[in-house]
C-alpha cells in the first residue's frame, strides 16, 4: 500500500505543486497589497474594539479591498475542484490510457489501488485547504495587528464556539468529495463494458449520474425526517481560558450519516469488484 | 509431454469481443523450462491469448491455470507480461521505471536490469517519453527480463526495432532465460527467434492450426519453423 501511495503521489505531484504554489503566490501578492492598506486596517481594528458586536469585519474588508474578496471567491472552489479533477484524471490514466497495462500487471488488488487514489485525493484536498487556511489566517493576523487583548479574546472565543461544527462540516465536505469521486469511478467502470457510440454513452452517463444523485437525496430525505435518529452535538466556548459547553447545540441525523457511509462502502466495493473481475484492459 | 511439470494449462478457452469470436475452444499445455512460439497472422488471437493468461482480459468459457492457479492478483507476481503497447508513465525516467518494478515485483533483480541497460545502451537518467520506439521496446524488454518470473509472456518483443536491436533482444532473451521459467513469445518475425522455440503453436482465426514440438515439426516436415509458417498460412 505504501508503494501505491508513493507512486500515486509521484504521478500527481506536478499539478498539486502548481496549485499550492499558485495559492501562495496570490497570497504573497495580496499581502504586499495589504501593506499599503495599513492605516485603514488600523482604523478597522480600533472600530472593532470600540464596537465589537455591530461591526461586520467582512463588510469592512470588502470596503477596504474588494479585490481581495473577488480573488477569494474565485479561488476557493479550487479546494473541491482540484482534488476532484486530479483524482478522476489519475483514474483515467491508470485504467483507460497506456499505463493500464502496467497497473493491471502489478500484483495489487483494485481495493488497494483505488484505496490509494482516494487517500491521496484526501491528502490533496487537505493540503489545498491548509494553504487557503494559512492565507486567511495571515489576513486575520494582519487585521488584528493593532487590536487590543479584548478583541483577540473575543476572536478566539468566536473560533472556539465554532470549532466543533466547523470540523464536522469540513469532515462532511471531504466525505462528499470522496463520494463524488467514487460515483464517477463507478460510472466510468460500468460504462467501459457498454459498447455503444461515445456520444450516447456520455448522455447515458449523465443520466446515470443524476439517477445516483436522486437515489442519494431520496434516502437522505427519508432518514432526515426520522427525528428519532437525531443526535444533539454540543458546542464549546473559551471561558477564562477554559473550554466549557454552551447552550447552543446542533443536530446530526445519525441515519443520514450511516446511510452515506454505507453508500460509499457499497460503491467502493462494487467498483473494485468490477475492476478485479470484469474489467478488461 | 510430461504433464506433471505443467507450468501453464489452457483448456477449452473461448473469448468473444462483442459478437466476434477471438479464440475458440483453445487447449494446450506448456511445460516448465520450455519456450513456446506463438505464431499467426494479424488478428489470429495471439495478443488476446497472452492478455488472458496475464489476467488482463476475461474469457467467456474455458480455464487457464498457471502452476495450478487461475490468473489473479497472485499469479501476476510470478508472470511477466510484456505488452506490445507503451505502458510506462510519461513522467518516468528509466530510473523511475526501475524503482517501480523493484517496488512492486519481489522477483525483480536490479543488478540484472543494470546489466541489461548497459547491454542495450540505455541511459538510466533518460526520460521514457524522450526515447525512440526501438529504445522503448528495449527498455520494456529489459524490465520484463529482469524479473525472475516463472512465466514470461512476450508480445511482439521484436516489433518496430532495427535488425541490430533484434539481435540484441534475442541475445538478451537467451542470456536471461533459466530452466525454472517458461516463455511464450508471440511474433511475426519467425526467422529471428525460431532457434529459441521448444514448442510452436500456430493460431488461425482463434483456433489452433498446428501445435507441437519445434524439433519434431522441423524433422517431420523437413522445413524450418518459418517455412512451416508460410506453408500453414499461405492461403490466409
Boltz contact constraints between the chains, C-beta under 6 A:
constraints:
  - contact:
      token1: [A, 3]
      token2: [B, 103]
      max_distance: 6.0
  - contact:
      token1: [A, 11]
      token2: [B, 89]
      max_distance: 6.0
  - contact:
      token1: [A, 98]
      token2: [B, 85]
      max_distance: 6.0
  - contact:
      token1: [A, 98]
      token2: [B, 86]
      max_distance: 6.0
  - contact:
      token1: [A, 98]
      token2: [B, 87]
      max_distance: 6.0
  - contact:
      token1: [A, 99]
      token2: [B, 87]
      max_distance: 6.0
  - contact:
      token1: [A, 99]
      token2: [B, 89]
      max_distance: 6.0
  - contact:
      token1: [A, 101]
      token2: [B, 83]
      max_distance: 6.0
  - contact:
      token1: [A, 101]
      token2: [B, 87]
      max_distance: 6.0
  - contact:
      token1: [A, 102]
      token2: [B, 87]
      max_distance: 6.0
  - contact:
      token1: [A, 104]
      token2: [B, 56]
      max_distance: 6.0
  - contact:
      token1: [A, 105]
      token2: [B, 76]
      max_distance: 6.0
  - contact:
      token1: [A, 105]
      token2: [B, 81]
      max_distance: 6.0
  - contact:
      token1: [A, 106]
      token2: [B, 104]
      max_distance: 6.0
  - contact:
      token1: [A, 107]
      token2: [B, 73]
      max_distance: 6.0
  - contact:
      token1: [A, 107]
      token2: [B, 76]
      max_distance: 6.0
  - contact:
      token1: [A, 107]
      token2: [B, 77]
      max_distance: 6.0
  - contact:
      token1: [A, 109]
      token2: [B, 73]
      max_distance: 6.0
  - contact:
      token1: [A, 195]
      token2: [B, 18]
      max_distance: 6.0
  - contact:
      token1: [A, 280]
      token2: [B, 57]
      max_distance: 6.0
  - contact:
      token1: [A, 281]
      token2: [B, 56]
      max_distance: 6.0
